């Protein structure tokens, strides 16, 4: 069964498995002890740190191992903010950062700090100069800026080098979340702090990396002990650390060839899905992106249902649709980009993906999407810009009550009645589904109609759409 969700967690690399088993036998002792077993464990830990530091591009004494990538982010942000508390309490992040960063920002705001979220364009990238503007317009001096190297949901790579220069000019340290990209290559220089997570590149879960450049003001928070320079207290999971470092070395050696191979397969998906499946939006930057990841959204489709159908067909994929989330809200990444969220599918290919599995995915997808659309009573698919059939006696305005109905029903009901108003007529959709805020404007753009905006209603929100021929 093809596993197409390495952006969440990659399968354990064979080298990681071998190193893990070997380290279980050799690295079980306390590396802080001076006896033979402890010295042997210490040698393994030092070698792993040197290998990881070489991959990151920092000194070994600048890097510590944490219990996870999330832990590395939380500790890195908290430590940097505390270390620069006398400078200011302002934090700058992009709107598409990993939820761990946004959660840390919420905690900072609740504690009296201020936060600026830098917007992104429809590809998910921050614009040149956006961080410089955010730093210049901050309500108080900025203590820290955060930026991911590449987005975990749509694969868009961020202009890290440019943002790092903007931060350097303003005297602000930049923390880069490199979880998705570190296995593919080094992060451009100029960063002050960097985090990563081993299970993203085929290492074992439960190992994160936190690098803090010398000279960066940093104050670890919480109880401290003598381990990991006081930045990650607790007994090191040495076998997992050894496996993480070993697999990072190997995947980096394989990265160039594998990236070229997977990029061709992803290009195949990006090109053929819109041809095979009507009314699909492929999201993310088409060029400046991770080589193994592609995301697309299917109009009139319930994301959870589509994922279940793909799972039954043997494909494991992910989604940012609201219906796949316990919060019933669309992905904050898709929301920040302003793109279609319903029927969202994220495909992230593992190393060694067989091209025949991609071909089988492309063969099965159209039929699965069609069956889900039929199940929801979606209108027949039409090419973008095709006018809806005119009604015999169209009304100038229609109101569609979709209150209490979830994605994709509000958009489906809008599509069914748009032809009942004349060109220039208005359809108002009443909805309390958060996804409608994204999906109705996206539908208008895909179908060639004009989105007039939203306004509060007695219940929910009223979304107004003008029909265009």
N, C-alpha and C positions, 0 to 999 in steps of 0.2 A: 504494500500500500504506500503510494508516494506521500512523503511528508514535506509539505510546502509551507512551513511556518518557522524557519530558522531565525526570523527577526525576533520571535518570542524566545526561542531556545534552540540551539543547534544540537544535533545528535553528538554524543561523546565521540571525539576523534580517536581512532585506534591508538595513536601515540599517547594520548591522554590516558587511555585505559591501561596501557602497558606501564606508563610512569606511575600511575596511581597504585597499581598492584605491587610494583617494586618498592615504592615508598612506604606502603603499609608494612612491609617487612623491615625496611631499613630506617624509616623516619618516624617511629612511634614514640621515641623518647623526648624528653624536654630539652629543646635546643638551648635553654639558658643554663643547663647544668654542665659541669666541667669533666665529668667522667666520660668514658669512651663512647657509650651510646648517645650521650648528650652532644659530644663533639661531632659525631657522625650526623646527627640530626641537624646540627648547626651548619655543617658544610652543605647539606642539601638545601637548607633555607637560604643561605647566602648565594648559592649557585642559582636558585630560582629567582631571587631578587635581581641578580645581575642580568639574567636573561630577559626578565620582564622589563627592566629599566632600559636595556638596549633597544627593545621593541618600541617602548614609549618614546625614547629619546631624552632621557634624563639620567642623572646620577643615581647609583643604587641607594645612597643614603637620602635621596629625595622621595623614595617610593616606599609605601607600606601596603600590606595586604589587609583587607577588611573582610567582613563576613558576607558581603554581597555588593553588587553595584549600587543598589539603593542606599546601603549603609555608607558607601564611599561618597555618594552625592550629599546625603544629609550631613555627614561629618565634615566634608569639604566646605560646604556652604556655611554651616554653623561656625566652624573654626576660623574661616576667613572673615566673616562678619564680626566675630568677637575680637579678632586680632586688630581690626581696623575700626573698632567702635569709636575711638577718639576722633577719627577722620570724619565719620558720618554714619548714618544708619539707612542709607538708601541702597536698594538692590535692583539691578536691571536684568531682566530675563526676556527671552523671546516668547511669543504666544504659543509656540508649538513645542516647547520643551517637554521632556518626559514628565509624567505626573509626579515623580519623586521630587523634581525640582520645583514644580508648582506647589506641591504640598509644603515643602520647606519655605517657600515664599509666603504661603498663608500663615505659617507659624511666625515668621518674622514680622508680618503685618500685624498679627494679633498681639505681638509683644511690643508694639509701638513703632516699629520700623515702617518705612515706605517702600513701595514696589512700583516699578514701571514695566509694563509688558510691551515689548516692541512688536508691532504688527508684521505680518508676512504677506507676500503677494499670493496669487492663485496657484503658484507652483509650490508654495510652502517655504520660500526663501526670504530672508530679510534683505532689504534693499541696501546698497552701498550708502554709507552715511547715516543710516537709521540709528545705529548705536551711538554715534557721535552726537546726533541730535538729542537722543534720550539722555545722555550724560550732561549735555549743555543745559537742557531744560529741567533737570532734576530739581525737586523741591528742596533738597539739601545735598551736601556732598555725598558722592556715591562710594560705598565701601567695596562693592563687588559687582561684576557683571558675569552672566552665565550664558553660554551658547553651546548647543549640541553640534557635533561635527557633521552628523547626517541624521535625518529624521527617521524615526523607528516605524512610522506608519506609511509614509509615501516614498521614502528613499532619497529625498532631495538633500544634496550636500550644501552645507552653509559656507559662506565666504569667511572661514575662520581667520585666515591670514589678514584680510582687510579689517575685520572687526578687532583683531588683536592689536593692529596698528592704531586704530581709533582709540582703543582703551589705553594703550601705552602713552599716546599723546595727552590723554586726560589724566594720567597717573593712576589708573584704576586697574587692579588685577582682573584677569579673565579666567574663569573656570570653564573648561571644555569637557562636556560629556561625550566621550569617544566610544561608548559602548557598542554602537552599531558599526563603526568604521575601523577600529583598531586592528581587527584581524585582516583587513585589506591593505593596510599600509600605515605609515606614520602620519600623525596629525601635523599640519603646518606649524612652524615655530611661532613664538610670540605669546603663547599661553603661560599663565602663572600657576594654575592648578589643572589637573586632568584626572578624570575618573573613567573606569571601564569595568566590565563584568565578564568573567571567564566563560560562562555558559553561552555567551553570544558567539564565540569563535570555536566552540567544540570542546572547551574545557569543562570541568565539573561545576555544578551549581554550588553556590556557597563561597565563592571567592571573588572579591572585588579588588580593584587597584585604586589607590589614591596617591597621586604624585603632587608634591608641593615644592615649587622651585625655591632654592636658597634665596634669602632676602625678602620673601613674601611674609608679611606679618600674619601669623597664624597662631591661634590659641585654642588647643583642643578643649572640647566641652565634656562635662561629665566626669565621673571618677576615672582616674588614670592609674596605670601600673607601668612596669618597666618594659613591657613588650611593645614592639613596633613603634619605637620612639615615643611612646605614650599616646599615640594617635589612634590606636586600635587595640584596646585592652582585651585581654583574654588569651587563652592558650591557642596558638596557631594551629590551624588544620593543615598540618604539614603535607600529608599525602596529596590533598586536593590542591595545595599551592604548587607543589612540584609538578603535578599533572597539568595545571593551568599554564605554567611557564613553558613546559615542554611542548604542549600543543600550540601555544602562541608562536613559538619559534618555527614549528613545522608549517602551520597555515600561512605564515608570512612568506616562507620559501615557495609555497605553492600558489601564492595569491595572484601573481601576474597572469600566469597561464589560466588559472581557474576563473579569474575575473573576465578574461576575454571570452572564455567558453560560455559562462553563465550570462554575460551581457548579450550574446547573440540569442540565447534562448529567451531572455526577457524581452528583447526587441521583437522577437517572434510573437510573443504574447501581446505586447503593446500595439503591434501593427494589426494583428489578425482578430483580436477580440472585437474591436469596433466594426469590423467587416462581417463577422459571424453573428454578432448579437446586436440587434437594432437598439438605438437609444441608450448608449453606454458612454460614460465619461471616464477617460483614463486620466488620473490625477498625478501630480508630482512633476518635477522638471524632467523633460525628455532626454536631456543630455547630461546635466550636472547632477548625477544621481549614483547611488550604490549599484553595483553591477548585478546583484542577485534579486532585486526587489521591484515589484510592480503592483500598483493598486488601481482598481477601477470600480465604478459604481454603476449599477444597473437600475434604470428607471422602472417604477412600478413593481419593485421586488422587495420582499421582506428579507432582510439580511440573515436573520436567524434561520429562516426556512431554507434559504439557499445554502447556507453552510451545512445544515443537516443533510440536504440532498447531496452535496459534494462529499460529505463524510460517508454516506451510504454507498457512493460510487467509488470510494477508496481514496479520496483526496483530503488531506488535512490542511486547511487554510484558516486565515484569521479575518476579522472584520472590524470596522470602526462604526458600523451602523448602530443606531440607538437601540434597536430591538435585540441586539446581542449583549446589551449592557444592563446590569441590574438597576442602574440609575435611570434608564429609559431616556438618556440624553445622548446625542451623537458625539462622536469623538471630538475632543477639544481641538485636535489638529485639523480635522475637516472643517470644523466651525470657524477656526481662525482663517483658513484658506478661502472660505466662502464657496465651497464646492458641494456637489451632490453627495449626500450621505447615505441615502437609502440603497439597499442592495449592494453595500460596499464589500469588496473582496480584496484581501491582501495576500499576494503570493510572494513568498521569499524562499528561493531555491537553495537547497543544501549543496555542499561540495559533492561533486560526483553525480549530479542529477543526470539521469538518462534522458536524452532527447525524445525517446519514444513515450516517456511519461508525460512530457509537455504536449506532445501531439495528441495523446489520448485525452488529456485535460481539455484541449481545444475542441476535440470532437464531441465530448460529452456536454460541455458548458452550454451551447445554444439550446439543446433540448431541455436541460434542467431549468434554465431561465424561462423558457417558454412555458413549461409546465407550472412553474411558480406563478407566473403572470396570469395564466388561465385560472389558477386556483383562487386568485384574488379578484378575478373579474376585470382585469386591466383592459383598456381599449387596445385595439389592434395597433401594432407598431407601425409608425410612419416615419419617413425620412424627415430630418429637421427642416423646418420652413414650409412643410406641406400644410395648407390651410385645412382647418376642420370643416366638415360638411355643414352647410348653412341650414338652419331650421326654417320651417315653413313660415312661421310668424315669430321671429326672434324678439325677445324682450331686450330693452336697453341695459338692464342690469339683473343679475341673478345672485342669490345668496345660497351658499352651500354650507349646511350645518354638519361639520365633521367633529363636533365636540365629543370627546370620549373615545375617539377612534385613533389608532396608532398607525405609524408609518407602515406601508405606503398608502393607506386608504385615503387620506386627505388629498394627495396629489392625483390619485386615480379618479376620485370624484370630481376634482377640478377638470381633469382632461375630458371627462364624459360630458360636461355641460358647457364647455367653452364654445361649442358650436351653436349653442342656443342663444347667443347674443350676437348682434351684428358687429362688423368691423368697427372698432372704437368702443364697443360696449364693454361693460365691466362685470367681472365675477368676483364676489367677495367670499372668501373661505374662512369660516369660523373654526378654529382649531386650538386645542390645549396641548397638542403634541409638540414638544420642543424641536423635534426634527423638522417640522414644517417651516421653521424660520430659515433653514438652509435649503430645503428641498423645493419649496415653491419658487423662490427666485431662480434656482438652478434649472427647474423645469421650464420657466419662461425663457431663459437663455437658450436652452436646447430646442425648444419648439417655436421660437421666433415671436413670442408674445411679450408684452411690456409689463414689468413688475412695478406697481405704483406705490408699494410700501406697505407698512403695517400700522395698526393703531390698536390700543386696548379696547376690548369689548367687555360687555357685562360679564361674560364668562370667556376665558381664554383670550385669544388674539384674533383680530380680523386682518386677513391678508388680501390685498386688492390687486387684481390682474386685469389688464386691458387687452382685448383680443386684437391681434394684428393679422391682416390677410397673408 
